[in-house]
Amino acid sequence: MTTETSPHWFKSSYSSNGGQCLEIADNLAASHGTVPVRDSKNPSGPVLGFPVGPFAAFVTGVKTGEFGTV
């Protein structure tokens, strides 16, 4: 059961099950001001928390191609 303080983890719809995925829990952005991020291969491992503003700027940069492609 997900509550306001429990992260609801999900992977991007662009993930193709290649094993190189991150998961985020955006349900905590409004209530805690952070976006938790973890390695999908190690769900019990460490979680990084990014402030909402910089994380949103990063996502925008990815979408606009600011960081190039692999």
C-alpha positions in Angstrom: 0.0 0.0 0.0 1.4 3.4 -1.0 1.0 6.3 1.4 2.1 9.9 1.1 5.4 9.0 2.8 6.1 5.8 0.9 7.8 6.0 -2.4 5.8 4.7 -5.4 8.6 3.5 -7.7 8.4 3.4 -11.5 10.6 3.2 -14.5 10.4 5.3 -17.6 8.2 4.0 -20.4 11.3 4.4 -22.6 13.1 1.6 -20.6 13.4 -1.4 -22.8 14.3 -3.9 -20.0 18.0 -3.6 -20.9 19.0 -3.7 -17.2 20.4 -0.2 -17.2 17.4 1.6 -15.6 16.7 4.0 -12.9 13.5 4.2 -10.9 12.0 7.4 -9.5 9.3 8.1 -7.0 7.7 11.3 -8.0 4.8 11.0 -5.5 7.0 12.6 -2.8 7.9 15.7 -4.8 5.1 17.9 -3.5 5.0 16.7 0.1 8.8 16.4 0.6 10.4 18.6 -2.1 12.6 15.7 -3.3 12.6 13.1 -6.0 14.0 9.8 -4.8 16.1 7.9 -7.4 17.4 4.3 -7.2 19.0 1.6 -9.4 16.2 -0.7 -10.6 18.6 -3.7 -10.4 19.1 -3.1 -6.7 15.8 -2.0 -5.2 17.0 -2.5 -1.6 20.2 -0.5 -2.3 20.9 3.2 -1.7 18.4 5.9 -2.7 19.5 9.4 -3.8 17.1 12.3 -3.2 17.2 15.2 -5.6 15.6 18.6 -5.0 12.5 19.0 -7.3 13.8 22.1 -9.1 17.2 20.7 -10.3 15.6 17.3 -11.1 13.0 19.0 -13.2 15.7 21.0 -15.0 17.6 17.8 -15.6 14.6 16.0 -17.1 13.9 19.1 -19.3 17.6 19.0 -20.5 17.3 15.3 -21.4 14.1 15.9 -23.3 15.6 18.8 -25.3 18.8 16.9 -26.1 21.0 19.1 -24.0 23.2 16.2 -23.0 23.5 14.5 -26.4 22.7 10.9 -27.2 24.5 7.7 -26.5 
